[in-house]
Amino acid sequence: MTDRTLTVSARPHPVGPHLLTVAGELDHHTGHRLRDALDEIPFESGAGLVIDLSDLSYCDSTGITLLVSAYQRAQSTSSPLSLAGLSPDLLRVFRIVGLDQVFTLEPSVEHAISALRP
């Protein structure tokens, strides 16, 4: 059995939105770590959340479902949500299934933060 490592760290960004950094393999074995971190994020109107996926090496349907759930939660509180730094492979999957039409996708955390500034 391979070691499925996923790290998730959350912190407020100095200019306002919360930043959630996800690194490693996001799958059915590790998804609870992201779920737990998302449960701790205060989705507030206008606050915003950027999920940094630039160090995500693998994401299965469980991971995508968790990201969609975060999107739905953000929408219910009118809180902007951006995904940043998707790998070319993950970006391709998002385009194939149409999630590029749902999520705000940014090439980097810096782009996502800038886009959230009023």
Salt bridges, closest charged atoms under 4 A:
ASP27 OD2 - ARG4 NE 2.95
